[in-house]
């Protein structure tokens, strides 16, 4: 799939990664394990597809999601800063 606007940094994912896109949990449902369950489901899909890693991008302003991903084993592999804070992000990868 081609984006209408490119990312200000590098790529979203590389060939051996299962890319997780547009994951979100409504604020009223956060803290109930829904985000963790969704990530586990995606990781299981990656394993079924014989992929060894999952990757995602999280906005640098979204510290709650960032902490969740870190807690679940995702590591920052790229940091993109931008004058516009809403365009900065971290690319994170978890080896399965």
N, C-alpha and C positions, 0 to 999 in steps of 0.2 A: 504494500500500500504506500502511496506517495502522499506526503503532507503538502498542504497548500503553502505553509510557511515552515521553513527549516528551523531546527533547534539552534539556539545561539552557541551551543557547544559542539559536541561530537555526535555520535550515533546513539540510538536508543538501545540497540542490542547487537550482538555478534552472532555468527552462524550457529553455535552450539548452545545458545541461550533461549529459554522460553520467556518471552517478554510479557509482563503483566501490565496491562494498560487500563486506566480509568477505574481504579478500585476506590470505593468510597463507602463510608458508613455514616448514616445520618447522626448528627450530634446527640440526639436523644437515645440512640442505641449504642453509642460508643461505650467501651468498657465492659461489654457483655460477651466478648470473645468472638464476635461476628467477623471482624477483620482478620483475626488469626485463623478462623475456620476457612474463610475465603482464600487466604494465602496457602493454607494446607491443601485445599482443593486444587489450586493452580499448580502447586508443586507436584501433586500426584499426577496431574495431566502431563507435566513435563517428563516425569519418570516414565509414564506410559508411552510417551513419544520418543523415549530413549535419549532425552536431552539431559546433560549433566549439570546445568545451571539454570537458575531463574534470575531475571533482571527486571528492574523497574526504575522509574524516575519519580522523585518526590521533590516538590517545591521546597526551597530552603526556608520559606516562611511557615511550612507545615511541620512544626516540631513534634506534635503528637504522633503523626504518622511516622516520622523519622525515627522516633524512639521505639515504636512498635517494630519497625523493620529491623533495627539494630538488635533488639531483644530476641527476635526470631532468627538471627544469624546472618542477616544481610550486611554486607560491608560496602563502604563507599569506594568506588573505583574511579570516579570522576566528579569534580566539583566545578560547577559553572557559575560564575558571578556575573552580574549585569547591573548597569546603572539603575534599571527598573527592578526593584526587589521582587516583583511578582514573576520575573523571568529567570531568576537564579534557581538552580536545582542541583540535586545530587543524583548521580546514576549509581545504583546499588546492585550488587550481585550476591547471590547465595549459591554456594556449591552444594549440590544435593548428594 
